[in-house]
Amino acid sequence: MNIEIPDETLLARGAEGDETAFRLLVERWEGAVGSFLFRMLGSREEAEDLAQETFMRMIAAAPRYRDSGQFRSWLLRIAGNLARSRLRRRRLVRWLSLEQAAVDPPVAGPDALDRLEADQRRQRLRSAVGRLPDRQREALVLRQDHDMSYREIADTMGVTVGSVQMLLHRALTALRRDLGQQEETA
Amino acid sequence: MTDHRHPAGPDLMAWRDDELPPPAAQAIADHVAACAACRAEVQALDQARGLLAGDPAPPLAPAWPRIAASRARDDRLGRPFAWAAAAACAAGLAAGLLVGSPAADRRCGRGILAHGPAPVARQQQRVHAGDVLDGGRRPKG
């Protein structure tokens, strides 16, 4: 079963010309990379674009990869750097307007109102996440969606464990405050 | 003995995440057991996390078909074309700078330069992890 082949082994095989190894690696990690990029960028289209770029860079770097047992951190660091670069280019994070297009339109029916409310809650949450500073959002996503330890997050982001702790706490505090304010004004 | 000073918020969160060493974790556990305000703080953090957990990111289109197509295209075009394309890209970049088009810069920063031979000084540097991981940033100037 290919699922038992370690990432590093697949990467090494790919570097030796085994295209199937690269394909297996991409298929194994595209969900994690894609969701991470979606959370960072708030746009499905851009997340798909940068996921492809992330894997292209992974493939290009495969011959020089040094096995440190931290493949996930390494791969998500590539994705994180690409995401931050894209955000810098955008200058203004248009999270809300982009994400509105990604939410499915409500369908009429007995549960349409419930669905609409759920969509609105999701929209508020994603908007609040999108308003977080990039580094806070990145730390939060790595912790929440990828269940990384503080050490892994620190390795991925190139910061100290103490910084991760501060980033995470600030992110959660800001989210609580932001969503609380939205509830009050709703 | 319970410490009556409230732990800092980040420490409470780290305790909840099992990220503290045993002595510190035990001290906070003792405090939280006796402090309603800190229990409420921990609960509020949990609620914020719960909201995120209930909103999974949507699935994206499979990446491999596009990657395979891109690699096949690069293989087909081969090196001579890549050099020509890189030169055209550099010209486009120069034109883009004149008219302030970030699109040209972005295009050249990807496809060609990422996989073709090196047309600029940046490519002469060894492609170290920092280069691969730099998110496509270009040197200033």
Interface residues (C-beta under 8 A of the other chain):
Chain A: E19 F22 R23 V26 E27 E30 G31 V33 G34 S35 F38 R39 R44 A47 E48 A51 Q52 E53 F55 M56 R57 I59 A60 A61 R64 W74 R77 I78 G80 N81 L82 A83 R84 S85 R86 R89 A102 R122 L125 R126 V129 L140 R143 Q144 D145 S149 Y150 Q165 M166 L168 H169 L172 T173 L175 R176 L179
Chain B: G9 P10 D11 M13 A14 D17 E19 A44 L45 Q47 A48 R49 L51 L52 A53 D55 P56 A57 P58 P59 L60 A61 P62 A63 W64 R66 I67 A68 S70 R71 P102 R106 R110 A114 H115 V127 H128 A129 V132 L133 D134 G135 G136 R137
